[in-house]
């Protein structure tokens, strides 16, 4: 993470406090500090990745298997499935595991996902996104969905 220079603001009787230089993030100001949890950044990144046409779902094989169990129990998928983030005071790094649709250009899709994730996280969190690493784990082929299991109990 890079260090950011601060200018000091001092008023009579005040203890000097750092203020972000022009163009810096407002997460630390003279009025206080805003802390953004990793899960918040992960949810934003996951939602932004899912918005891109060609992304079927997020998660690797094991993550999706656990997610399927959680989905059955809770009735919904986790927005952070397939997303790992590292969040600092001013920067964030994102790792995504993608399942993509068959026929989509992987380089073009990766570029679109990166752009969407960076824009969403930077706009909503004010954090500089240093990297978005993408691992394409599988390709979804239409008609390849597993048959829904019939319940043994009614």
C-alpha positions as CSV (number, residue, x, y, z in Angstrom):
1,X,0.0,0.0,0.0
2,X,1.3,3.4,-0.8
3,X,1.7,6.1,1.8
4,X,-0.2,9.4,1.3
5,X,1.2,12.8,2.2
6,X,-0.9,14.9,4.5
7,X,-0.9,18.6,5.1
8,X,-1.5,19.6,8.7
9,X,-4.3,21.9,9.7
10,X,-3.9,23.9,12.9
11,X,-6.1,26.3,14.6
12,X,-5.4,28.2,17.8
13,X,-5.5,25.7,20.7
14,X,-6.0,22.7,18.5
15,X,-3.8,19.7,18.2
16,X,-2.6,19.4,14.6
17,X,-4.4,16.6,12.7
18,X,-3.7,15.3,9.2
19,X,-6.0,16.2,6.4
20,X,-6.0,14.3,3.1
21,X,-4.3,16.3,0.4
22,X,-6.4,17.4,-2.6
23,X,-7.7,14.4,-4.5
24,X,-7.2,12.1,-1.5
25,X,-10.0,10.0,0.0
26,X,-12.2,11.5,2.7
27,X,-12.1,8.3,4.8
28,X,-9.8,10.0,7.4
29,X,-10.6,13.7,8.0
30,X,-10.2,16.1,10.8
31,X,-13.7,15.2,11.9
32,X,-13.2,11.5,12.2
33,X,-12.4,8.2,10.5
34,X,-14.7,6.0,8.4
35,X,-13.9,2.3,8.4
36,X,-15.3,0.0,5.7
37,X,-15.6,-3.7,6.6
38,X,-14.1,-6.3,4.2
39,X,-17.6,-7.8,3.8
40,X,-19.0,-4.5,2.5
41,X,-16.3,-4.3,-0.2
42,X,-16.7,-8.0,-1.0
43,X,-20.5,-7.6,-1.5
44,X,-20.0,-4.5,-3.7
45,X,-17.4,-6.3,-5.8
46,X,-19.5,-9.5,-6.1
47,X,-22.6,-7.5,-7.2
48,X,-20.6,-5.5,-9.7
49,X,-19.0,-8.7,-11.2
50,X,-22.4,-10.4,-11.5
51,X,-23.8,-7.4,-13.4
52,X,-21.5,-8.1,-16.4
53,X,-23.0,-10.1,-19.2
54,X,-21.3,-13.4,-19.6
55,X,-20.7,-14.0,-15.9
56,X,-22.8,-17.1,-15.0
57,X,-22.0,-17.1,-11.3
58,X,-19.1,-16.7,-8.9
59,X,-17.3,-19.3,-6.8
60,X,-15.1,-22.3,-7.3
61,X,-16.3,-25.9,-7.1
62,X,-16.1,-26.3,-3.3
63,X,-17.3,-22.8,-2.7
64,X,-20.4,-23.4,-4.9
65,X,-21.1,-26.7,-3.2
66,X,-21.1,-25.0,0.2
67,X,-23.1,-22.1,-1.2
68,X,-25.7,-24.6,-2.5
69,X,-26.2,-26.0,1.0
70,X,-26.4,-22.5,2.4
71,X,-28.9,-21.5,-0.3
72,X,-31.2,-24.4,0.6
73,X,-31.1,-23.5,4.2
74,X,-31.4,-19.8,3.9
75,X,-33.2,-19.4,0.6
76,X,-30.6,-17.2,-1.1
77,X,-27.1,-17.1,-2.4
78,X,-24.3,-15.3,-0.6
79,X,-23.3,-12.1,-2.5
80,X,-19.7,-12.7,-1.3
81,X,-19.4,-16.2,-2.7
82,X,-16.3,-16.4,-4.9
83,X,-15.0,-13.0,-3.7
84,X,-12.0,-12.4,-1.5
85,X,-10.9,-8.9,-0.6
86,X,-8.1,-7.2,1.3
87,X,-9.0,-3.8,2.5
88,X,-6.6,-1.2,3.9
89,X,-7.2,2.4,5.1
90,X,-7.2,3.8,1.6
91,X,-6.9,0.8,-0.8
92,X,-8.5,-2.5,-1.6
93,X,-7.5,-5.6,-3.6
94,X,-10.1,-8.0,-5.0
95,X,-9.9,-11.7,-6.1
96,X,-12.8,-13.2,-8.0
97,X,-13.5,-16.8,-8.9
98,X,-15.8,-16.8,-12.0
99,X,-18.0,-19.3,-13.8
100,X,-18.6,-17.8,-17.3
101,X,-21.1,-18.5,-20.1
102,X,-19.9,-20.6,-23.0
103,X,-18.9,-18.5,-26.1
104,X,-17.9,-15.4,-24.2
105,X,-14.4,-13.9,-24.9
106,X,-12.5,-14.5,-21.7
107,X,-10.1,-11.5,-22.1
108,X,-13.0,-9.1,-22.9
109,X,-15.1,-10.5,-20.1
110,X,-12.2,-10.1,-17.6
111,X,-11.7,-6.5,-18.8
112,X,-15.3,-5.7,-18.3
113,X,-15.5,-7.3,-14.9
114,X,-12.4,-5.5,-13.7
115,X,-13.7,-2.1,-15.0
116,X,-17.1,-2.6,-13.3
117,X,-15.7,-3.8,-10.0
118,X,-13.1,-0.9,-9.9
119,X,-15.8,1.7,-10.7
120,X,-18.3,0.3,-8.1
121,X,-15.8,0.0,-5.2
122,X,-14.1,3.3,-5.9
123,X,-17.4,5.1,-6.3
124,X,-19.2,3.6,-3.3
125,X,-16.3,3.2,-0.9
126,X,-13.8,5.9,-1.9
127,X,-11.1,3.3,-1.8
128,X,-8.4,3.0,-4.5
129,X,-8.7,-0.5,-6.1
130,X,-5.1,-1.6,-6.6
131,X,-5.9,-4.9,-8.4
132,X,-8.7,-7.2,-9.4
133,X,-7.5,-10.7,-9.9
134,X,-9.8,-13.0,-11.9
135,X,-9.7,-16.8,-11.9
136,X,-12.0,-18.4,-14.5
137,X,-12.9,-21.7,-12.7
138,X,-15.4,-23.2,-15.2
139,X,-17.6,-22.6,-18.2
140,X,-21.3,-22.9,-18.0
141,X,-22.8,-24.8,-21.0
142,X,-26.5,-24.3,-21.5
143,X,-28.5,-27.5,-20.8
144,X,-25.8,-28.8,-18.5
145,X,-27.6,-27.9,-15.3
146,X,-28.0,-30.7,-12.8
147,X,-31.6,-32.1,-12.5
148,X,-33.2,-30.8,-9.3
149,X,-33.3,-33.5,-6.7
150,X,-36.7,-34.7,-5.7
151,X,-37.3,-34.5,-2.0
152,X,-37.6,-37.9,-0.3
153,X,-40.0,-36.4,2.2
154,X,-43.2,-34.4,1.8
